[in-house]
Amino acid sequence: MSKQERLLLLSDLMLLAVAVVWGTSYGVVKSALVFYPVLGLLALRFGITFVILSPALRHLRAADARTLRGVLIAGILLLGIYLCETFGILMTRAANAAFLISLCVVLTPLVEWLLLKRRPSRIEWAAVALSLLGAWLLAGEGKLSFNPGDALILLAALLRALTVCVTKRVMRDSSLPPLSVTAVQSGVVAFGSAAAASLFTPRQWQALPALSGQATFWAYIAYLVLACTLFAFFAQNFAIKRSSPTRVSLLMGSEPAFGALFACIWLGEQISTAAWVGGMLIVAASILATVRWRAWRTIVARA
């Protein structure tokens, strides 16, 4: 196996791990919102992340204006994603949110085709179709009740597709380390959330829960910062540099299955048999997208 193939395999495994942690994030965020408002939670989560990653900002000095503009746009899109996602989770079930965000898998090939001029392969289209079927079953065979929270999550799915493609363009055309991109994105989300709270909803600013009396809340924050933000965005940016946006989205397509499982275990939400079948189909779609079929056919022909 060549170095490039090893890096691709590593990025694939990291993305599958991201699917697990982001799948659990819906239930964790919903639990954290019991303690603290949406904009304050976002500012806190991404503010801590920005402080931790601030040393990586030194690499921005070597970046040109086009790269800086692209990173800033990716950060603004990420701010939109988390505003839509977090307010959406507040107004809908965690399982609904996990399903609807998976529509990013369907939207990404279209956005990639439009922005990056890369036409998805037949295997990728097949994986998208399988993922969409699984998501339909996961929603209860199309019986998902659509509410304002669901609409916000759907908008977040579209913004995710745009973000993956914009980040791909930035990572492809520059030598910026993934951590530098993650640092800028975190800073934009933190400062954007804080600005929105200050300008429009000052009641979102509340005294932070005491560390001694609300250890559960701070455990949620630690998990969201370390696993769902630091690791997840580093892994995503690392993989985007080495793969296509469609492949990245398909590999993380198992996120709703993990999200539904965690919502069932953590929040006690009821998941039907059809939904479990749908979750397995989504995981199968991710596997279909992961396997390098041309290389596999070559190995079989040589055997």
C-alpha positions in Angstrom: 0.0 0.0 0.0 1.4 3.4 -1.0 1.7 6.4 1.3 -1.2 8.1 -0.5 -3.4 5.0 -0.1 -2.5 4.8 3.6 -3.4 8.5 4.1 -6.7 7.9 2.2 -7.5 4.9 4.5 -6.7 7.0 7.6 -8.9 9.8 6.4 -11.7 7.4 5.8 -11.5 5.9 9.3 -11.3 9.3 10.8 -14.5 10.4 9.0 -16.3 7.3 10.2 -15.3 8.2 13.7 -16.6 11.7 13.1 -19.9 10.2 12.1 -20.1 8.5 15.5 -19.3 11.6 17.5 -21.5 13.9 15.5 -24.3 11.4 15.7 -24.1 11.5 19.5 -23.8 15.3 19.4 -27.6 15.9 18.8 -28.5 14.2 22.1 -25.7 15.9 24.0 -26.6 19.4 22.6 -30.3 18.8 23.5 -29.3 17.9 27.0 -26.9 20.9 27.3 -29.6 23.3 26.2 -31.5 22.5 29.4 -28.8 24.3 31.3 -27.8 27.2 28.9 -29.3 29.1 25.9 -28.5 28.4 22.3 -26.2 31.4 21.4 -24.4 31.3 24.7 -23.8 27.6 24.3 -22.3 28.1 20.8 -20.2 31.0 21.9 -18.8 29.0 24.8 -18.2 25.8 22.8 -16.4 27.4 19.9 -14.8 30.1 22.0 -13.0 27.4 24.0 -12.0 25.7 20.8 -10.7 28.9 19.3 -8.5 29.6 22.4 -7.1 26.1 22.2 -6.3 26.3 18.5 -5.1 30.0 18.5 -1.4 29.0 18.1 -2.3 27.5 14.7 -3.3 31.0 13.5 0.4 31.9 12.8 0.2 30.0 9.5 -2.3 32.5 8.2 0.6 35.0 7.7 1.8 33.0 4.7 -1.7 32.8 3.1 -2.7 35.0 0.3 -5.9 37.1 0.2 -7.9 34.6 -1.8 -7.2 31.8 0.7 -8.0 34.0 3.6 -11.3 35.0 1.9 -12.2 31.3 1.3 -11.4 30.4 4.9 -13.6 33.3 6.2 -16.5 32.3 3.9 -16.2 28.7 5.2 -16.4 30.1 8.8 -19.4 32.2 8.0 -21.1 29.1 6.4 -20.3 27.1 9.5 -21.8 29.8 11.7 -25.0 29.5 9.7 -24.9 25.7 10.1 -24.7 25.8 13.8 -27.2 28.5 14.3 -29.7 26.5 12.2 -28.7 23.2 13.8 -28.8 24.2 17.4 -32.0 26.2 17.2 -33.5 23.4 15.2 -32.5 20.8 17.8 -34.2 22.9 20.4 -37.5 22.7 18.4 -37.5 19.1 17.2 -36.6 15.6 18.2 -32.9 14.6 18.2 -33.8 11.6 15.9 -35.5 14.0 13.4 -32.4 16.2 13.4 -30.1 13.3 12.8 -32.2 12.2 9.8 -32.6 15.6 8.2 -29.0 16.5 8.4 -28.2 13.4 6.4 -29.8 15.0 3.4 -26.4 16.7 3.1 -25.3 13.4 1.5 -27.8 14.0 -1.3 -27.1 17.7 -1.8 -23.3 17.5 -1.8 -22.9 15.8 -5.2 -25.1 18.5 -6.8 -23.2 21.4 -5.1 -19.9 19.8 -6.0 -20.9 19.4 -9.6 -22.0 23.1 -9.7 -19.0 24.6 -7.8 -16.1 22.3 -8.5 -17.2 20.9 -11.9 -16.6 17.3 -10.7 -19.3 15.0 -11.9 -20.0 12.2 -9.3 -19.3 8.6 -10.4 -22.0 6.0 -10.8 -21.0 4.3 -7.6 -21.3 7.6 -5.7 -24.8 8.2 -7.2 -25.8 4.7 -6.2 -24.6 5.3 -2.6 -26.5 8.6 -2.5 -29.7 6.8 -3.6 -29.2 4.0 -1.0 -28.5 6.7 1.7 -31.7 8.6 0.7 -33.7 5.4 0.9 -32.3 4.6 4.3 -33.0 8.2 5.5 -36.6 7.8 4.3 -37.1 4.6 6.3 -35.3 6.2 9.3 -37.9 8.9 9.2 -40.8 6.4 9.4 -41.5 5.8 5.7 -42.0 9.5 4.9 -44.3 10.1 8.0 -41.9 12.7 9.5 -43.9 15.6 11.0 -42.4 18.8 9.5 -42.0 21.7 11.9 -39.9 24.9 12.1 -37.1 23.0 13.8 -37.0 20.5 11.0 -36.9 23.4 8.4 -33.9 24.8 10.2 -32.1 21.4 10.2 -32.9 21.0 6.4 -31.3 24.5 5.8 -28.3 23.4 7.8 -27.9 20.3 5.5 -27.7 22.6 2.5 -25.2 24.8 4.2 -23.1 21.7 5.1 -23.0 20.7 1.4 -21.8 24.2 0.5 -19.2 24.3 3.4 -17.7 21.0 2.4 -17.2 22.2 -1.2 -15.9 25.6 -0.2 -13.5 24.0 2.2 -12.3 21.6 -0.5 -11.5 24.5 -2.7 -9.5 26.3 0.1 -7.6 23.1 1.1 -6.9 22.2 -2.6 -5.5 25.6 -3.5 -3.4 26.3 -0.4 -1.0 24.7 2.0 -2.8 25.8 5.1 -2.8 23.1 7.9 -6.3 21.7 8.7 -5.9 23.0 12.3 -5.5 26.6 11.0 -8.7 26.3 9.0 -10.5 24.8 12.1 -9.2 27.7 14.3 -10.6 30.4 11.9 -13.9 28.5 11.6 -14.2 28.2 15.4 -13.4 31.9 15.9 -16.0 33.0 13.4 -18.7 30.8 15.0 -17.8 32.0 18.5 -17.6 35.7 17.7 -20.7 35.5 15.4 -22.8 33.8 18.1 -21.6 36.3 20.7 -22.4 39.3 18.4 -25.9 37.9 17.6 -26.6 37.4 21.3 -25.5 40.9 22.2 -27.3 42.6 19.3 -30.6 40.7 19.1 -31.2 38.6 22.2 -29.3 39.9 25.3 -31.3 37.3 27.4 -29.1 34.6 25.7 -26.3 35.9 28.0 -26.7 34.2 31.4 -24.3 33.5 34.2 -22.4 30.3 33.5 -23.5 27.2 35.5 -21.2 26.7 38.5 -18.5 24.1 37.9 -19.1 22.5 41.3 -22.9 22.3 41.2 -23.4 21.6 37.4 -20.6 19.2 36.6 -22.9 17.4 34.1 -23.2 20.6 32.0 -19.4 21.0 31.9 -19.0 17.4 30.9 -21.3 18.0 27.9 -19.1 21.1 27.0 -15.9 19.1 27.3 -17.3 16.4 25.0 -18.6 18.9 22.5 -15.3 20.8 22.4 -12.9 17.9 22.4 -14.7 15.2 20.3 -17.4 17.0 18.3 -15.4 20.2 17.4 -11.6 19.8 17.8 -11.3 16.2 16.6 -14.3 16.3 14.1 -13.3 19.4 12.3 -9.6 18.5 12.1 -10.6 15.1 10.7 -13.0 16.6 8.2 -10.5 19.2 6.9 -7.8 16.6 6.8 -10.0 14.3 4.7 -11.3 17.0 2.4 -7.7 17.8 1.3 -7.3 14.2 0.2 -10.7 13.2 -1.0 -13.8 14.6 -2.9 -16.6 16.4 -1.1 -19.1 13.7 -2.2 -16.9 10.9 -0.7 -16.5 12.9 2.5 -20.3 13.4 2.9 -21.0 9.7 2.1 -18.5 8.5 4.6 -20.2 10.6 7.3 -23.6 9.4 6.0 -23.8 6.9 8.9 -24.2 9.9 11.3 -28.0 9.7 11.4 -27.9 6.0 12.3 -25.6 6.7 15.3 -27.8 9.8 16.1 -31.0 7.8 16.2 -29.3 5.0 18.3 -28.0 7.6 20.8 -31.4 9.4 20.9 -33.0 6.1 21.7 -30.5 5.2 24.5 -29.8 8.7 25.9 -33.1 10.5 25.5 -35.5 7.5 25.4 -36.9 8.4 22.0 -38.7 5.4 20.3 -37.2 4.1 17.1 -39.2 1.8 14.8 -38.0 -1.4 13.1 -38.2 0.4 9.7 -36.0 3.2 11.1 -33.3 0.6 12.2 -33.4 -0.9 8.7 -32.9 2.6 7.3 -30.0 3.2 9.5 -28.3 0.0 8.3 -28.9 1.1 4.7 -27.2 4.4 5.4 -24.2 2.6 6.9 -24.1 0.3 3.8 -24.1 3.4 1.6 -21.0 4.7 3.5 -19.3 1.3 3.0 -20.2 1.4 -0.7 -18.6 4.8 -1.0 -15.5 3.8 0.9 -14.5 0.7 -1.0 -12.1 1.4 -3.9 -13.9 -0.9 -6.4 -11.5 -0.4 -9.3 -8.6 -1.5 -7.1 -10.7 -4.4 -5.7 -11.5 -5.6 -9.3 -7.7 -5.5 -10.1 -6.9 -7.6 -7.0 -9.6 -10.2 -7.9 -8.4 -10.4 -11.5 -4.9 -11.1 -10.4 -6.0 -13.9 -8.0 
